[in-house]
């Protein structure tokens, strides 16, 4: 029960990370696939808008830094995954889709 609250806090913290090309945070874009917290260790499964994303390493580093700011976090592992492939039509929030002109 405590863990899901911690996972929610990590997700909320990750909203501070903005995709510099799109100007929308990575949570609303649907780039965060999974957050798991186990005894202060945070595992983040995330993707990028494309495998060739030129700012991928920057976004991954910002995710790590954002999660590490939470006082109870010991370790953070941001893992890039490519499956399922990111699709803004189904994975981005309604607000993000409106900003991207997809609605």
Backbone as CSV, one residue per row, in Angstrom:
resi,resn,N_x,N_y,N_z,CA_x,CA_y,CA_z,C_x,C_y,C_z
1,UNK,0.821,-1.204,0.000,0.000,0.000,0.000,0.853,1.252,0.000
2,UNK,1.935,1.259,0.769,2.837,2.404,0.795,3.500,2.573,-0.573
3,UNK,3.824,1.464,-1.187,4.542,1.508,-2.458,3.750,2.235,-3.540
4,UNK,2.439,1.964,-3.648,1.685,2.604,-4.719,1.646,4.125,-4.517
5,UNK,1.617,4.573,-3.271,1.669,6.004,-3.004,3.039,6.551,-3.441
6,UNK,4.099,5.791,-3.164,5.438,6.210,-3.567,5.551,6.233,-5.090
7,UNK,4.966,5.248,-5.753,4.993,5.217,-7.214,4.261,6.426,-7.789
8,UNK,3.140,6.792,-7.169,2.410,7.989,-7.593,3.267,9.249,-7.416
9,UNK,4.012,9.307,-6.303,4.887,10.462,-6.060,5.992,10.540,-7.103
10,UNK,6.557,9.401,-7.472,7.592,9.387,-8.511,6.991,9.880,-9.824
11,UNK,5.815,9.384,-10.179,5.159,9.823,-11.421,4.936,11.336,-11.402
12,UNK,4.472,11.842,-10.272,4.212,13.279,-10.163,5.516,14.057,-10.324
13,UNK,6.589,13.567,-9.727,7.902,14.210,-9.838,8.397,14.197,-11.279
14,UNK,8.112,13.102,-12.002,8.567,12.985,-13.393,7.859,13.968,-14.323
15,UNK,6.754,14.556,-13.857,6.065,15.570,-14.656,6.942,16.816,-14.862
16,UNK,7.977,16.955,-14.033,8.882,18.105,-14.172,9.831,17.935,-15.362
17,UNK,9.894,16.712,-15.915,10.775,16.451,-17.061,9.986,16.705,-18.346
18,UNK,10.456,17.658,-19.130,9.749,18.081,-20.345,10.558,17.666,-21.568
19,UNK,9.883,17.067,-22.539,10.532,16.745,-23.804,10.880,18.073,-24.476
20,UNK,12.179,18.366,-24.672,12.554,19.681,-25.198,12.078,19.933,-26.626
21,UNK,11.854,18.887,-27.396,11.394,19.079,-28.770,9.900,19.382,-28.830
22,UNK,9.131,18.750,-27.929,7.672,18.907,-27.962,7.150,19.895,-26.923
23,UNK,7.937,20.170,-25.887,7.524,21.111,-24.851,6.419,20.584,-23.951
24,UNK,6.288,19.253,-23.862,5.260,18.617,-23.035,5.965,17.645,-22.094
25,UNK,5.456,17.533,-20.858,6.140,16.641,-19.918,5.988,15.173,-20.335
26,UNK,6.962,14.378,-19.927,7.047,12.988,-20.392,5.941,12.095,-19.847
27,UNK,5.353,12.472,-18.714,4.243,11.676,-18.167,3.010,11.857,-19.050
28,UNK,2.682,13.125,-19.363,1.518,13.387,-20.216,1.720,12.848,-21.626
29,UNK,2.965,12.808,-22.076,3.242,12.241,-23.405,3.054,10.723,-23.425
30,UNK,3.032,10.102,-22.235,2.883,8.648,-22.173,4.205,7.915,-22.346
31,UNK,5.313,8.596,-22.088,6.626,7.975,-22.263,7.054,7.134,-21.054
32,UNK,6.355,7.279,-19.924,6.672,6.464,-18.745,5.747,5.255,-18.762
33,UNK,6.326,4.082,-18.938,5.534,2.854,-19.032,5.281,2.222,-17.676
34,UNK,6.276,2.314,-16.771,6.097,1.657,-15.474,7.029,2.285,-14.451
35,UNK,6.518,2.417,-13.219,7.335,2.843,-12.087,7.131,1.813,-10.992
36,UNK,8.228,1.279,-10.496,8.171,0.338,-9.372,9.089,0.854,-8.280
37,UNK,8.585,0.791,-7.043,9.393,1.191,-5.898,9.492,0.001,-4.967
38,UNK,10.719,-0.335,-4.599,10.943,-1.451,-3.695,12.020,-1.042,-2.697
39,UNK,11.608,-0.760,-1.458,12.540,-0.419,-0.387,13.437,0.763,-0.769
40,UNK,12.842,1.786,-1.356,13.604,2.981,-1.707,14.324,2.909,-3.043
41,UNK,14.268,1.752,-3.694,14.867,1.600,-5.020,13.781,1.789,-6.071
42,UNK,14.032,2.667,-7.029,13.040,3.026,-8.030,13.466,2.482,-9.390
43,UNK,12.572,1.740,-10.012,12.773,1.238,-11.375,11.777,1.961,-12.267
44,UNK,12.286,2.668,-13.272,11.438,3.387,-14.218,11.648,2.775,-15.595
45,UNK,10.575,2.260,-16.182,10.621,1.811,-17.578,10.026,2.926,-18.413
46,UNK,10.800,3.395,-19.353,10.369,4.533,-20.157,10.767,4.311,-21.608
47,UNK,10.172,5.102,-22.468,10.537,5.065,-23.875,10.767,6.492,-24.342
48,UNK,11.078,6.635,-25.602,11.259,7.950,-26.209,10.316,8.061,-27.393
49,UNK,10.165,9.258,-27.914,9.248,9.442,-29.040,9.725,8.680,-30.269
50,UNK,11.044,8.450,-30.368,11.590,7.631,-31.460,12.929,7.060,-31.017
51,UNK,13.314,5.895,-31.556,14.603,5.299,-31.177,15.791,6.217,-31.478
52,UNK,15.662,7.089,-32.467,16.752,7.997,-32.803,16.665,9.347,-32.127
53,UNK,15.868,9.448,-31.089,15.647,10.724,-30.396,16.989,11.339,-29.978
54,UNK,17.314,12.535,-30.503,18.618,13.137,-30.217,18.802,13.568,-28.765
55,UNK,17.714,13.725,-28.031,17.824,14.160,-26.632,17.484,13.021,-25.659
56,UNK,17.528,11.796,-26.139,17.180,10.648,-25.312,17.992,10.544,-24.035
57,UNK,19.304,10.689,-24.142,20.166,10.575,-22.963,19.881,11.699,-21.976
58,UNK,19.571,12.884,-22.494,19.250,14.030,-21.635,17.959,13.756,-20.862
59,UNK,16.931,13.292,-21.560,15.650,12.998,-20.911,15.826,11.900,-19.868
60,UNK,16.571,10.862,-20.209,16.815,9.769,-19.273,17.536,10.292,-18.020
61,UNK,18.522,11.161,-18.211,19.246,11.742,-17.079,18.348,12.617,-16.217
62,UNK,17.460,13.379,-16.869,16.537,14.238,-16.116,15.555,13.398,-15.299
63,UNK,15.129,12.257,-15.853,14.247,11.342,-15.112,14.948,10.858,-13.852
64,UNK,16.184,10.442,-14.024,16.978,9.945,-12.895,17.100,11.019,-11.821
65,UNK,17.464,12.244,-12.238,17.635,13.342,-11.281,16.330,13.695,-10.578
66,UNK,15.229,13.713,-11.326,13.930,14.077,-10.740,13.542,13.071,-9.659
67,UNK,13.646,11.774,-9.972,13.267,10.742,-8.998,14.195,10.774,-7.789
68,UNK,15.470,11.062,-8.015,16.467,11.059,-6.936,16.214,12.186,-5.941
69,UNK,15.453,13.219,-6.347,15.166,14.349,-5.454,14.248,13.954,-4.296
70,UNK,13.477,12.878,-4.483,12.586,12.450,-3.398,13.449,11.926,-2.248
71,UNK,13.184,12.402,-1.019,14.101,12.126,0.103,14.259,10.637,0.461
72,UNK,13.288,9.815,0.175,13.355,8.403,0.559,13.930,7.514,-0.533
73,UNK,14.266,8.101,-1.673,14.795,7.311,-2.788,16.281,7.035,-2.583
74,UNK,16.642,5.744,-2.668,18.047,5.344,-2.531,18.712,5.235,-3.902
75,UNK,18.141,4.423,-4.757,18.703,4.184,-6.087,17.622,4.382,-7.137
76,UNK,18.034,4.825,-8.333,17.102,4.998,-9.449,17.695,4.309,-10.673
77,UNK,16.876,3.506,-11.338,17.282,2.883,-12.591,16.247,3.254,-13.648
78,UNK,16.671,4.040,-14.635,15.792,4.429,-15.742,16.135,3.547,-16.942
79,UNK,15.245,2.628,-17.235,15.490,1.670,-18.315,14.699,2.075,-19.555
80,UNK,15.399,2.182,-20.679,14.734,2.473,-21.948,14.172,1.191,-22.536
81,UNK,12.908,1.221,-22.875,12.270,0.069,-23.521,11.613,0.550,-24.813
82,UNK,11.543,-0.326,-25.778,10.985,0.054,-27.086,9.713,-0.710,-27.408
83,UNK,9.252,-1.511,-26.455,8.031,-2.278,-26.683,7.117,-2.085,-25.481
84,UNK,5.879,-1.673,-25.665,5.278,-1.385,-26.970,5.830,-0.083,-27.536
85,UNK,5.767,0.028,-28.831,6.219,1.248,-29.496,5.312,2.414,-29.087
86,UNK,5.919,3.572,-28.825,5.151,4.734,-28.375,4.210,5.210,-29.472
87,UNK,2.962,5.427,-29.081,1.954,5.930,-30.008,1.202,7.071,-29.325
88,UNK,1.433,8.306,-29.749,0.804,9.439,-29.068,-0.718,9.404,-29.121
89,UNK,-1.292,8.734,-30.123,-2.754,8.678,-30.228,-3.376,7.916,-29.070
90,UNK,-2.659,6.920,-28.542,-3.230,6.094,-27.476,-2.533,6.285,-26.134
91,UNK,-1.295,6.780,-26.134,-0.534,6.842,-24.889,-0.457,8.227,-24.270
92,UNK,-0.590,9.261,-25.066,-0.507,10.627,-24.539,-1.835,11.011,-23.883
93,UNK,-1.747,11.904,-22.903,-2.957,12.382,-22.239,-3.770,13.216,-23.228
94,UNK,-5.015,13.457,-22.880,-5.883,14.256,-23.756,-5.295,15.649,-23.980
95,UNK,-4.775,16.260,-22.902,-4.164,17.597,-23.031,-2.969,17.565,-23.973
96,UNK,-2.135,16.534,-23.832,-0.948,16.429,-24.690,-1.364,16.213,-26.139
97,UNK,-2.386,15.388,-26.360,-2.855,15.150,-27.737,-3.379,16.449,-28.343
98,UNK,-4.071,17.250,-27.535,-4.571,18.541,-28.038,-3.388,19.441,-28.429
99,UNK,-2.368,19.484,-27.565,-1.196,20.319,-27.859,-0.479,19.841,-29.108
100,UNK,-0.472,18.525,-29.324,0.194,17.956,-30.505,-0.681,18.033,-31.747
101,UNK,-1.935,18.438,-31.566,-2.860,18.554,-32.691,-3.381,17.211,-33.177
102,UNK,-3.486,16.235,-32.270,-3.898,14.881,-32.670,-5.415,14.667,-32.521
103,UNK,-6.075,15.425,-31.653,-7.506,15.185,-31.410,-8.363,15.529,-32.599
